Amino acid sequence: MTFAEPADLAARRAAWEALGRDAAATRMQALAADLHRHAHLYHVRGAPEISDREYDLLLHELDALEARFPELRPADSPTTRVGGPPIASLRPFPHARPMLSLANAFSVEELADFEERNRRELRKAGAPEPAAFVYVVEPKLDGLAIELVYEDGVLVGAGTRGDGETGEDVTHTLRTVPTVPLRLAAPAPGTLSVRGEVLFSLSGFEAMNAARAAAGDKPFENPRNAAAGTVRQLDPSAAAGRPLFFVAHSAGEGLNGDAHWDNLARLEALGFRVNPRNRRVAGLAAVAEEIARLGEDRDGLDYEIDGAVVKVDAVAVQEALGFVTRSPRWATAFKYPPPRARTRLARVDFGVGRSGVVTPVAVLEPVRVGGVTVRNATLHNEAQMRDKPEYLGGLRVGDLVEVLRAGEVIPRVEAVVPEDGREVRPLAAYPPACPVCGTPLVREGNPKEPEKVTIRCPNSFGCRAQLEARLQHFASRLAMDIEGLGEKLVVQLVGRGLVTAPSGLYGLRVDTLAGLDRMGERSAANLRAAMDDSLGRPLWRVLYALGIPLVGERTARDLAAAFGTIDALLTAEEPALTAVDGVGPEVARSVRGFFGRADVQEEIARLRAAGVAFPPEVAPAPAAARTGPFAGLTVVLTGTLPTWSREEAKSRLEAAGAKVTDSVSKKTGLLVAGEAAGSKLDKARSLGVPVIDEAELRRRLGEPAA
């Protein structure tokens, strides 16, 4: 049957609605092939042949036909780009071949060491040693490592790196990324796994943040974390609306070229986006030149890189060199210094946290640093702002400053650039009173140790900034876990004078809540129910929710276990507090001072009157008396586990006799590592601490595999 394309949508709709099943199947196949081709031309090659409207009309037609004949919808349908139904949780994604990390080099000398080590390994293995190594130099993309799996040319799976052996299954979100082929463009191996990075373009990231700000949503803080969070969304429609792209850099299995360069060309022919900045060069001198050239161009790229990856090109040489621990011998990452830029210091603002600590923030004339526009930077504290040697006798408003961005969420002012006449500019200084509530600020700490002096607003319950931050902390997941009480709602409650302390939350009525912006009767009833549910939270959660300075989740658990009741803690003296494992003199002073305050005692009384139970804690058995597969073992958790939350894993470990702590030391008996495990994993390895993943933890606990 010949399908005539009517000019207007109504005629098109009439045409596709008239198709029978067989004709619809033929048309759907043709539409899918055309849409795949046009998406590849637009997103990968940057050479579209049709308008956006024409593409949307074709997609609309295919979607309508699939709605009529859902049994004919193929797994790689272009309509999956817009997202399917949400999933309940992320499942484990085992890698057929481990996804390894790379060793780092920071100088040309270390690159020479890298090559010399490889020559020694080849001689040791009796393998041919090339006169000059041929390398491929690739930009090291600062995104999220991903593996895609194809069967007979169709995408069947996508997973994060995880611990290298097992990641998280994110097929549902990767299907929505336009540069991820759902069906390969050329004949492909029966099974093919492709590895690369998913990330945001910087222009797309800024446009997305501008749209979020215009809609009243909080902007994302940096591209990499936003990409990682987007990919892990349970609802794929959230990912479908964000400008992510995927760049392929290697194959896990399925390609058999003699050279890495040839395999990259094969990936491009199959429909993958391959970085056009990749270069094949011979010899270390050419490698160094290419790394320097890429570094010079770094700020002009529309994506973030933090270095260059150097790979031996010949696959036979790669195989002869093999691997060491969790890294290939034949590849290394050359890391660039953190990017810097110069701009002017417009002013210094002062933020007030939930404990009243006042922190300086540099407000800058906007400047691009590492591809991101920076407007604010941290100054840490008064001592640094005044005494840091690089600030040339004190930071002054109007100074020309160097801003460094080393992966922090908020960049930092690294140094002041010397200029004639800067001494007439006003010195940046703390205000005498709180910038929010006007209460005179107080200084705490030894003046002889200025780095340890804290400047604080003492108006704990009357300062709006403190109250907003305290309420958000009080309602957070590890504290009272009041679902639905977010930042915007807290701002409304405080701004309208409806809540002046955490205890005031429990006096809110449904009709009062329903009258707030973006709240209806149902949402208000759900929030009120969540508040009521929180009244019986365990004692350690309530202690953590109170926001005691220097007391985190772990210390709150230890204090609750040691003292058992809130009344015992209210009267505990410093010697009894320091007797608790993990509580030092500074924390003990903070706890004693907090519970000794009249306003804190009054708030605890109000919480009790509102129905907060402060349930007594049952002390755990001493380490010697604990039983279970982890009895007496000190365990640390790090990274994101595939299926368990940190708290779930901790509860299971403690039930099995383990003591779970926050930091790795010589006393640590085991580290459980998940996705994005960082310095704790490195320290554990350096100390020889055994490391396992969630799958092994489940096995040892006798839990079923996820």
C-alpha positions as CSV (number, residue, x, y, z in Angstrom):
1,M,0.0,0.0,0.0
2,T,1.3,3.5,-0.8
3,F,0.9,6.0,2.0
4,A,0.2,9.5,0.7
5,E,1.4,12.2,3.1
6,P,-1.4,14.8,3.5
7,A,-0.3,18.3,4.1
8,D,-2.2,19.0,7.4
9,L,-2.4,17.1,10.6
10,A,-6.2,16.4,10.4
11,A,-5.7,14.7,7.0
12,R,-2.7,12.8,8.3
13,R,-4.8,11.5,11.3
14,A,-7.5,10.4,8.9
15,A,-5.0,8.5,6.9
16,W,-3.3,6.6,9.7
17,E,-6.7,5.9,11.4
18,A,-7.8,4.2,8.2
19,L,-4.9,1.7,8.1
20,G,-5.6,-1.9,8.9
21,R,-3.3,-4.0,11.1
22,D,-0.9,-5.2,8.3
23,A,-0.6,-1.8,6.7
24,A,-0.1,-0.2,10.1
25,A,2.8,-2.7,10.8
26,T,4.5,-1.8,7.5
27,R,4.0,1.9,8.2
28,M,5.3,1.7,11.8
29,Q,8.5,0.0,10.6
30,A,9.0,2.7,8.0
31,L,8.3,5.5,10.5
32,A,10.7,3.9,13.1
33,A,13.5,3.6,10.6
34,D,13.0,7.2,9.4
35,L,12.9,8.6,13.0
36,H,16.0,6.7,14.0
37,R,17.8,8.1,11.0
38,H,16.7,11.7,11.5
39,A,17.5,11.6,15.2
40,H,21.0,10.4,14.4
41,L,21.5,13.1,11.8
42,Y,20.3,15.8,14.2
43,H,21.9,14.7,17.5
44,V,25.0,12.9,16.4
45,R,26.0,14.4,13.0
46,G,24.5,17.8,13.5
47,A,23.1,17.7,9.9
48,P,19.3,17.6,10.1
49,E,17.3,17.0,6.8
50,I,13.9,17.9,8.1
51,S,12.4,20.5,10.4
52,D,11.7,19.9,14.1
53,R,8.0,20.2,13.3
54,E,8.1,17.5,10.7
55,Y,10.0,15.2,13.0
56,D,7.4,15.8,15.7
57,L,4.6,15.0,13.3
58,L,6.2,11.7,12.3
59,L,6.7,10.8,16.0
60,H,3.1,11.8,16.8
61,E,1.9,9.5,14.0
62,L,4.0,6.5,15.2
63,D,2.8,7.1,18.8
64,A,-0.9,7.1,17.6
65,L,-0.3,3.9,15.6
66,E,1.3,2.2,18.6
67,A,-1.6,3.2,20.8
68,R,-3.9,1.4,18.3
69,F,-1.7,-1.6,17.9
70,P,0.4,-1.9,21.1
71,E,1.4,-5.5,20.3
72,L,3.3,-4.2,17.3
73,R,5.4,-1.7,19.2
74,P,9.1,-2.8,19.0
75,A,11.4,-2.6,22.0
76,D,13.6,0.1,20.2
77,S,10.6,2.3,19.2
78,P,11.6,6.0,19.0
79,T,8.6,6.7,21.2
80,T,10.5,5.3,24.2
81,R,12.7,8.5,24.0
82,V,9.9,10.4,25.9
83,G,10.0,7.9,28.8
84,G,7.9,5.0,30.0
85,P,6.2,4.4,33.3
86,P,8.2,4.9,36.5
87,I,10.0,1.9,38.0
88,A,10.0,0.9,41.6
89,S,13.7,0.8,42.2
90,L,17.1,0.5,40.4
91,R,18.2,-3.2,39.9
92,P,21.8,-4.4,39.9
93,F,23.5,-4.4,36.5
94,P,26.3,-7.0,36.3
95,H,29.1,-6.2,33.8
96,A,30.3,-9.2,31.7
97,R,33.8,-7.7,31.8
98,P,34.8,-5.4,34.6
99,M,34.6,-1.6,34.0
100,L,38.0,-0.5,35.3
101,S,39.2,2.8,36.5
102,L,42.3,4.5,35.3
103,A,45.6,5.4,36.9
104,N,46.6,9.1,36.9
105,A,49.5,11.0,35.6
106,F,50.2,14.7,36.4
107,S,53.3,15.5,34.4
108,V,55.2,14.6,31.3
109,E,57.7,12.8,33.5
110,E,55.0,10.5,34.8
111,L,53.8,9.8,31.3
112,A,57.4,8.7,30.5
113,D,57.3,6.4,33.5
114,F,54.0,5.0,32.2
115,E,55.6,4.1,28.9
116,E,58.8,2.7,30.5
117,R,56.7,0.5,32.8
118,N,54.9,-0.8,29.8
119,R,58.1,-1.6,27.9
120,R,59.4,-3.5,30.9
121,E,56.1,-5.5,31.1
122,L,56.3,-6.4,27.4
123,R,59.9,-7.6,27.8
124,K,58.9,-9.6,30.9
125,A,56.1,-11.2,28.9
126,G,58.3,-11.9,25.9
127,A,56.0,-9.8,23.7
128,P,57.2,-7.7,20.8
129,E,58.2,-4.2,21.9
130,P,57.4,-1.4,19.4
131,A,60.1,1.1,18.5
132,A,57.6,3.8,19.1
133,F,54.2,3.4,20.8
134,V,51.2,4.7,18.9
135,Y,48.6,6.2,21.2
136,V,45.1,7.6,21.1
137,V,44.6,10.8,23.1
138,E,41.0,11.5,24.1
139,P,39.3,14.2,26.2
140,K,38.6,12.8,29.7
141,L,34.9,13.7,30.0
142,D,33.6,14.6,33.4
143,G,30.4,12.7,33.3
144,L,28.9,9.4,34.5
145,A,30.4,6.2,33.2
146,I,27.9,4.0,31.4
147,E,27.8,0.6,29.6
148,L,25.2,0.0,26.9
149,V,24.4,-3.6,25.8
150,Y,23.0,-4.5,22.4
151,E,21.6,-7.8,21.2
152,D,21.2,-8.2,17.4
153,G,21.7,-4.5,17.1
154,V,18.9,-3.5,19.6
155,L,19.5,-1.8,22.9
156,V,18.6,-4.2,25.7
157,G,20.4,-2.8,28.7
158,A,22.3,0.1,30.2
159,G,24.1,0.3,33.6
160,T,26.4,2.5,35.6
161,R,30.0,1.6,36.5
162,G,29.2,0.8,40.2
163,D,32.1,-1.0,41.8
164,G,33.3,-2.1,38.4
165,E,31.7,-5.6,38.7
166,T,28.1,-4.5,39.2
167,G,26.4,-1.2,38.6
168,E,22.8,0.0,38.6
169,D,20.4,-0.8,35.8
170,V,19.4,2.6,34.2
171,T,18.1,1.3,30.9
172,H,14.8,3.2,31.4
173,T,16.5,6.6,31.5
174,L,19.2,5.9,29.0
175,R,16.5,5.1,26.4
176,T,15.5,8.8,26.6
177,V,19.0,10.1,25.7
178,P,18.9,11.2,22.0
179,T,22.5,10.1,21.3
180,V,22.0,6.6,22.6
181,P,21.0,4.5,19.5
182,L,18.0,2.3,20.2
183,R,18.9,0.3,17.1
184,L,22.3,0.3,15.5
185,A,22.8,2.0,12.1
186,A,24.8,-0.8,10.5
187,P,25.1,-4.6,10.8
188,A,26.4,-5.2,14.3
189,P,27.8,-8.2,16.3
190,G,25.2,-10.5,17.9
191,T,26.2,-9.1,21.3
192,L,27.9,-5.7,21.7
193,S,28.7,-3.7,24.8
194,V,29.7,-0.1,24.5
195,R,31.2,2.1,27.1
196,G,31.2,5.8,27.4
197,E,30.1,8.8,29.4
198,V,26.7,10.5,29.8
199,L,26.8,14.2,30.6
200,F,25.3,17.6,30.0
201,S,26.5,20.1,27.5
202,L,27.4,23.3,29.4
203,S,25.1,25.4,27.2
204,G,22.2,22.9,27.8
205,F,22.9,22.8,31.5
206,E,22.7,26.6,31.9
207,A,19.6,26.8,29.8
208,M,18.0,24.1,31.9
209,N,18.9,25.9,35.1
210,A,17.5,29.1,33.7
211,A,14.3,27.4,33.0
212,R,14.2,25.8,36.4
213,A,14.8,29.2,38.1
214,A,12.0,30.8,36.0
215,A,9.6,28.1,37.1
216,G,10.6,28.6,40.8
217,D,12.6,25.4,41.0
218,K,16.0,25.1,42.6
219,P,18.8,25.1,39.9
220,F,21.2,22.2,39.8
221,E,24.6,22.9,41.3
222,N,27.0,21.3,38.8
223,P,26.7,19.4,35.5
224,R,28.2,16.1,36.6
225,N,26.1,15.6,39.8
226,A,23.0,16.7,37.9
227,A,23.8,14.1,35.2
228,A,24.3,11.3,37.7
229,G,21.1,12.2,39.5
230,T,19.1,12.4,36.3
231,V,20.2,9.0,35.1
232,R,19.2,7.5,38.4
233,Q,15.7,8.9,38.3
234,L,13.0,6.2,38.7
235,D,10.7,8.1,36.4
236,P,12.2,8.2,32.9
237,S,10.1,11.2,31.9
238,A,12.4,13.3,34.2
239,A,15.4,12.3,32.1
240,A,13.6,12.8,28.8
241,G,13.2,16.5,29.4
242,R,16.9,17.2,30.2
243,P,19.7,17.8,27.6
244,L,21.9,14.8,28.3
245,F,24.1,13.2,25.7
246,F,26.2,10.1,25.5
247,V,29.7,9.8,24.0
248,A,31.2,6.3,23.3
249,H,34.9,5.7,24.1
250,S,35.4,1.9,23.9
251,A,33.7,-1.5,23.6
252,G,33.5,-3.9,26.5
253,E,33.0,-6.8,24.1
254,G,31.9,-7.4,20.5
255,L,34.4,-5.4,18.4
256,N,37.6,-7.1,17.2
257,G,39.6,-4.4,15.4
258,D,43.4,-4.6,15.5
259,A,43.5,-1.0,16.9
260,H,41.5,1.1,19.3
261,W,41.3,3.8,16.6
262,D,39.7,1.4,14.2
263,N,37.2,0.3,16.9
264,L,36.2,4.0,17.5
265,A,35.6,4.3,13.8
266,R,33.4,1.2,13.9
267,L,31.4,2.6,16.8
268,E,30.8,5.8,14.9
269,A,29.6,3.8,11.8
270,L,27.2,1.9,14.1
271,G,25.6,5.2,15.1
272,F,27.4,6.3,18.2
273,R,28.7,9.7,19.0
274,V,32.4,9.6,19.2
275,N,34.4,12.6,20.4
276,P,35.8,14.5,17.4
277,R,38.7,15.7,19.5
278,N,40.2,12.2,19.7
279,R,43.6,12.1,18.1
280,R,45.9,9.2,17.1
281,V,49.6,10.1,17.5
282,A,53.0,8.4,17.6
283,G,55.4,8.8,20.5
284,L,55.3,10.6,23.8
285,A,56.4,14.0,22.4
286,A,53.3,14.1,20.2
287,V,51.1,12.9,23.1
288,A,52.5,15.8,25.3
289,E,51.7,18.3,22.5
290,E,48.2,17.0,22.1
291,I,47.5,17.1,25.8
292,A,48.8,20.7,25.9
293,R,46.7,21.7,22.9
294,L,43.6,20.1,24.5
295,G,44.3,21.9,27.7
296,E,44.5,25.3,25.9
297,D,41.1,24.7,24.3
298,R,39.5,23.3,27.4
299,D,37.6,26.5,28.4
300,G,36.1,26.7,24.9
301,L,34.5,23.3,25.0
302,D,30.8,22.9,25.5
303,Y,31.3,20.1,28.0
304,E,33.4,19.5,31.1
305,I,36.7,17.7,31.0
306,D,39.2,17.2,33.8
307,G,42.0,15.7,31.8
308,A,43.1,13.6,28.8
309,V,43.0,9.8,28.5
310,V,46.1,8.3,26.8
311,K,45.6,4.7,25.4
312,V,48.0,2.4,23.6
313,D,46.4,2.0,20.2
314,A,47.4,-1.6,19.2
315,V,44.9,-4.1,20.6
316,A,47.6,-6.9,20.6
317,V,49.9,-4.7,22.8
318,Q,46.9,-3.9,25.1
319,E,46.3,-7.7,25.5
320,A,50.0,-8.3,26.2
321,L,50.1,-5.6,28.9
322,G,46.9,-6.7,30.6
323,F,45.8,-5.2,33.9
324,V,47.0,-4.4,37.4
325,T,44.5,-4.5,40.3
326,R,41.6,-2.5,38.9
327,S,43.3,-0.5,36.1
328,P,44.6,-1.3,32.6
329,R,48.3,-1.0,32.2
330,W,47.9,0.3,28.7
331,A,45.9,3.4,29.6
332,T,46.3,6.4,31.9
333,A,44.5,9.6,32.6
334,F,46.5,12.9,32.5
335,K,44.9,15.2,35.0
336,Y,44.9,19.0,34.4
337,P,45.2,21.5,37.2
338,P,41.9,22.9,38.4
339,P,40.7,25.7,36.1
340,R,41.2,29.3,37.2
341,A,39.9,32.6,36.0
342,R,40.2,36.3,37.0
343,T,37.3,38.5,37.9
344,R,36.3,41.3,40.3
345,L,35.0,40.9,43.9
346,A,31.7,42.8,43.8
347,R,30.9,42.4,47.5
348,V,30.9,39.9,50.4
349,D,27.6,38.5,51.6
350,F,27.1,36.7,54.9
351,G,24.9,33.6,55.2
352,V,23.4,32.2,58.4
353,G,23.2,28.5,58.9
354,R,20.8,26.5,61.1
355,S,23.2,26.6,64.0
356,G,23.7,30.3,63.7
357,V,27.2,30.2,62.2
358,V,27.7,33.1,59.9
359,T,29.8,32.3,56.8
360,P,31.2,34.8,54.2
361,V,30.5,34.3,50.5
362,A,32.2,36.2,47.7
363,V,29.8,37.7,45.2
364,L,31.8,38.0,41.9
365,E,31.3,39.7,38.6
366,P,30.2,36.6,36.5
367,V,33.1,34.7,35.0
368,R,33.5,31.4,33.1
369,V,35.6,29.0,35.0
370,G,36.1,25.5,33.5
371,G,33.1,26.0,31.2
372,V,30.7,27.1,34.0
373,T,29.6,30.6,34.8
374,V,30.6,31.4,38.4
375,R,29.0,34.2,40.4
376,N,29.7,33.1,44.0
377,A,32.7,31.6,45.8
378,T,33.4,30.4,49.3
379,L,35.6,32.4,51.7
380,H,35.4,29.9,54.6
381,N,35.7,32.1,57.6
382,E,36.9,35.5,59.0
383,A,40.5,34.3,59.7
384,Q,41.0,33.2,56.1
385,M,39.3,36.3,54.7
386,R,41.6,38.5,56.7
387,D,44.9,36.5,57.1
388,K,45.3,34.2,54.1
389,P,48.7,35.1,52.6
390,E,47.4,35.0,49.0
391,Y,44.9,37.8,49.9
392,L,47.8,40.3,50.4
393,G,46.8,41.6,53.8
394,G,43.1,41.1,53.6
395,L,40.4,40.8,50.9
396,R,39.1,44.1,49.7
397,V,35.8,44.9,47.8
398,G,36.8,45.6,44.2
399,D,39.9,43.4,44.2
400,L,40.9,41.5,41.1
401,V,40.8,37.9,42.2
402,E,41.7,34.5,40.9
403,V,38.9,32.0,41.2
404,L,39.6,28.3,41.3
405,R,37.1,25.6,40.6
406,A,38.4,22.2,41.7
407,G,35.2,20.1,41.6
408,E,33.6,21.9,44.5
409,V,30.0,22.8,44.4
410,I,31.0,26.4,45.2
411,P,34.3,27.5,43.8
412,R,36.8,29.4,46.0
413,V,38.7,32.6,45.8
414,E,42.3,31.4,45.5
415,A,44.3,34.7,45.5
416,V,44.2,38.4,45.0
417,V,46.0,39.9,42.0
418,P,48.4,42.7,43.0
419,E,47.3,46.1,41.7
420,D,48.4,49.7,42.4
421,G,46.1,51.6,44.7
422,R,44.2,48.6,46.1
423,E,44.9,49.8,49.6
424,V,42.2,52.5,49.3
425,R,39.5,49.9,48.7
426,P,37.4,48.9,51.8
427,L,38.4,45.8,53.6
428,A,35.9,43.0,53.6
429,A,34.7,42.5,57.2
430,Y,32.0,40.8,59.2
431,P,29.0,42.9,60.2
432,P,28.5,43.6,63.9
433,A,25.0,42.2,63.8
434,C,23.2,39.3,62.1
435,P,22.4,40.2,58.5
436,V,19.0,38.5,58.8
437,C,17.6,39.4,62.2
438,G,19.9,42.2,63.4
439,T,21.0,40.4,66.7
440,P,24.6,41.3,67.7
441,L,27.0,38.5,66.7
442,V,29.0,36.6,69.2
443,R,32.5,35.1,68.9
444,E,33.2,31.6,70.2
445,G,36.6,30.0,70.6
446,N,40.1,30.9,71.5
447,P,41.2,34.2,69.9
448,K,44.8,32.8,69.9
449,E,43.6,30.2,67.4
450,P,41.7,32.4,64.9
451,E,41.0,29.6,62.5
452,K,38.9,27.9,65.1
453,V,36.9,31.0,66.1
454,T,33.2,30.8,65.2
455,I,31.1,33.9,64.6
456,R,27.5,33.1,65.4
457,C,24.1,34.7,65.6
458,P,22.8,33.7,69.1
459,N,19.1,34.3,68.2
460,S,18.4,30.6,67.7
461,F,14.6,30.7,67.5
462,G,14.1,34.3,66.4
463,C,16.4,34.4,63.4
464,R,14.4,33.6,60.2
465,A,17.4,32.1,58.4
466,Q,18.2,29.8,61.3
467,L,14.6,28.8,61.7
468,E,14.2,28.0,58.0
469,A,17.3,25.9,57.9
470,R,16.4,24.2,61.2
471,L,13.0,23.3,60.1
472,Q,14.3,21.8,56.8
473,H,16.8,19.7,58.8
474,F,14.2,18.7,61.4
475,A,12.0,17.3,58.6
476,S,14.8,15.6,56.6
477,R,14.9,11.9,55.9
478,L,17.4,10.9,58.6
479,A,15.8,13.1,61.2
480,M,12.0,13.2,61.6
481,D,11.4,12.2,58.0
482,I,8.3,14.4,57.4
483,E,7.6,13.7,53.7
484,G,6.3,16.7,51.8
485,L,7.8,19.3,54.0
486,G,10.3,20.9,51.6
487,E,12.2,24.1,51.3
488,K,9.5,26.2,49.6
489,L,6.9,25.1,52.1
490,V,9.2,25.9,55.0
491,V,9.8,29.4,53.6
492,Q,6.0,30.0,53.4
493,L,5.4,28.8,57.0
494,V,8.1,31.0,58.4
495,G,7.3,34.0,56.2
496,R,3.7,34.0,57.3
497,G,4.6,33.5,60.9
498,L,2.8,30.2,61.1
499,V,5.8,28.4,62.7
500,T,8.4,29.8,65.0
501,A,10.0,26.6,66.2
502,P,10.0,22.9,65.1
503,S,7.4,22.2,67.8
504,G,5.1,24.6,66.0
505,L,4.8,22.2,63.0
506,Y,2.6,19.9,65.1
507,G,0.0,22.5,65.7
508,L,-0.7,23.2,62.1
509,R,-4.2,22.3,60.9
510,V,-5.1,20.8,57.5
511,D,-7.1,23.9,56.5
512,T,-4.2,26.1,57.3
513,L,-1.8,24.0,55.2
514,A,-4.3,23.8,52.4
515,G,-4.3,27.6,52.2
516,L,-0.6,27.8,51.3
517,D,0.7,28.2,47.7
518,R,0.8,24.9,45.7
519,M,-1.1,23.1,48.4
520,G,-4.5,21.5,48.1
521,E,-6.7,19.7,50.5
522,R,-5.2,16.3,49.7
523,S,-1.6,17.4,49.9
524,A,-2.3,19.2,53.2
525,A,-3.9,16.0,54.6
526,N,-1.0,13.9,53.5
527,L,1.5,16.3,55.1
528,R,-0.5,16.4,58.3
529,A,-0.5,12.6,58.4
530,A,3.3,12.6,57.8
531,M,3.7,14.9,60.8
532,D,1.6,12.6,63.0
533,D,3.7,9.6,61.8
534,S,6.9,11.3,62.9
535,L,5.8,11.7,66.6
536,G,7.1,8.2,67.4
537,R,10.5,8.4,65.7
538,P,13.4,6.7,67.7
539,L,15.3,8.8,70.2
540,W,18.4,9.0,68.1
541,R,16.4,10.5,65.2
542,V,14.9,13.2,67.5
543,L,18.4,14.0,68.8
544,Y,19.7,14.4,65.3
545,A,16.6,16.5,64.3
546,L,17.3,18.9,67.1
547,G,20.4,20.0,65.3
548,I,22.9,19.8,68.2
549,P,26.2,21.4,66.9
550,L,28.9,18.8,66.1
551,V,26.4,15.9,66.5
552,G,25.8,14.0,63.3
553,E,23.7,10.9,62.8
554,R,26.4,8.5,64.1
555,T,26.9,10.5,67.3
556,A,23.2,10.8,67.8
557,R,22.9,7.0,67.7
558,D,25.8,6.6,70.2
559,L,24.3,9.1,72.6
560,A,20.9,7.6,72.5
561,A,22.3,4.1,73.0
562,A,24.5,5.3,75.9
563,F,22.0,7.4,77.9
564,G,18.7,5.7,76.9
565,T,16.4,8.7,77.6
566,I,16.2,12.4,76.7
567,D,16.0,13.2,80.5
568,A,19.4,11.5,81.1
569,L,21.0,13.5,78.3
570,L,19.5,16.8,79.5
571,T,21.4,16.4,82.8
572,A,24.5,14.6,81.5
573,E,27.8,16.2,82.5
574,E,30.9,16.4,80.3
575,P,32.8,13.4,81.9
576,A,29.8,11.1,81.3
577,L,29.5,12.4,77.7
578,T,33.2,11.8,76.9
579,A,32.9,8.2,78.2
580,V,30.7,7.5,75.1
581,D,32.7,5.9,72.4
582,G,33.3,8.5,69.6
583,V,32.5,11.6,71.8
584,G,35.5,13.8,72.4
585,P,35.8,16.8,74.7
586,E,34.7,19.3,72.0
587,V,31.6,17.4,71.2
588,A,30.9,16.9,74.9
589,R,31.1,20.6,75.5
590,S,28.8,21.3,72.6
591,V,26.2,18.8,73.8
592,R,26.4,20.0,77.4
593,G,26.1,23.7,76.3
594,F,23.2,22.9,74.0
595,F,21.1,21.1,76.6
596,G,22.0,23.7,79.2
597,R,20.3,26.5,77.2
598,A,16.9,27.6,78.5
599,D,15.4,28.0,75.0
600,V,16.4,24.4,74.1
601,Q,14.8,23.1,77.3
602,E,11.7,25.0,76.5
603,E,11.5,23.7,73.0
604,I,11.9,20.1,74.2
605,A,9.1,20.7,76.6
606,R,6.9,22.0,73.7
607,L,7.8,19.0,71.5
608,R,6.7,16.7,74.4
609,A,3.5,18.6,74.8
610,A,2.9,18.3,71.0
611,G,3.2,14.5,71.3
612,V,6.8,13.7,70.3
613,A,7.5,10.5,72.2
614,F,11.2,10.6,72.7
615,P,11.0,6.8,73.2
616,P,13.6,5.3,75.5
617,E,16.4,3.6,73.6
618,V,17.4,0.0,74.5
619,A,21.2,-0.1,74.9
620,P,22.9,-2.5,72.5
621,A,24.8,-5.5,73.8
622,P,28.5,-4.9,74.5
623,A,30.8,-5.8,71.6
624,A,31.9,-9.0,73.4
625,A,28.3,-10.1,73.8
626,R,27.2,-9.5,70.3
627,T,26.3,-12.4,68.1
628,G,25.9,-12.8,64.3
629,P,28.1,-13.1,61.3
630,F,29.7,-9.6,61.9
631,A,30.0,-9.9,65.7
632,G,32.7,-7.6,67.0
633,L,33.6,-6.3,63.5
634,T,33.9,-2.5,62.8
635,V,32.4,-1.8,59.4
636,V,32.3,1.4,57.3
637,L,29.9,2.1,54.4
638,T,30.8,4.3,51.5
639,G,29.2,5.2,48.1
640,T,25.7,4.4,46.9
641,L,24.6,0.8,47.1
642,P,22.6,-0.6,44.2
643,T,19.4,-1.5,46.2
644,W,19.8,-0.7,49.8
645,S,19.9,2.7,51.3
646,R,22.8,3.5,53.6
647,E,20.5,3.3,56.6
648,E,19.1,-0.1,55.5
649,A,22.6,-1.6,55.2
650,K,23.6,-0.1,58.5
651,S,20.6,-1.6,60.3
652,R,21.3,-5.0,58.9
653,L,24.9,-4.9,59.8
654,E,24.2,-3.8,63.4
655,A,21.6,-6.5,63.7
656,A,24.3,-8.9,62.6
657,G,26.6,-7.7,65.4
658,A,28.7,-5.1,63.6
659,K,29.7,-1.7,64.8
660,V,29.2,0.7,61.9
661,T,31.3,3.8,62.0
662,D,31.8,6.8,59.6
663,S,35.6,6.8,59.1
664,V,38.2,4.3,58.0
665,S,41.0,3.6,60.5
666,K,43.3,0.8,61.5
667,K,40.4,-0.5,63.7
668,T,38.2,-0.9,60.6
669,G,37.6,-4.6,59.8
670,L,35.6,-4.2,56.6
671,L,34.5,-1.6,54.0
672,V,31.3,-2.0,52.1
673,A,31.7,0.0,48.9
674,G,29.1,1.2,46.4
675,E,28.8,3.6,43.4
676,A,31.1,6.7,43.6
677,A,33.1,5.3,46.5
678,G,35.8,7.9,47.1
679,S,38.6,8.6,49.6
680,K,37.3,6.0,52.1
681,L,37.9,3.3,49.5
682,D,41.4,4.6,48.8
683,K,42.2,4.7,52.5
684,A,40.9,1.2,53.1
685,R,43.1,-0.1,50.3
686,S,46.1,1.6,51.7
687,L,45.5,0.1,55.1
688,G,44.7,-3.3,53.7
689,V,41.1,-3.3,54.9
690,P,39.0,-5.9,53.1
691,V,36.5,-4.4,50.7
692,I,33.2,-6.0,49.6
693,D,30.1,-4.8,47.6
694,E,26.4,-5.1,48.4
695,A,26.1,-8.5,46.6
696,E,28.8,-10.0,48.9
697,L,27.3,-8.3,52.0
698,R,23.9,-9.9,51.2
699,R,25.6,-13.3,50.8
700,R,27.3,-13.0,54.2
701,L,24.1,-11.8,55.8
702,G,22.2,-14.7,54.3
703,E,20.0,-12.3,52.4
704,P,18.7,-13.3,48.9
705,A,20.4,-11.8,46.0
706,A,18.8,-8.6,44.7
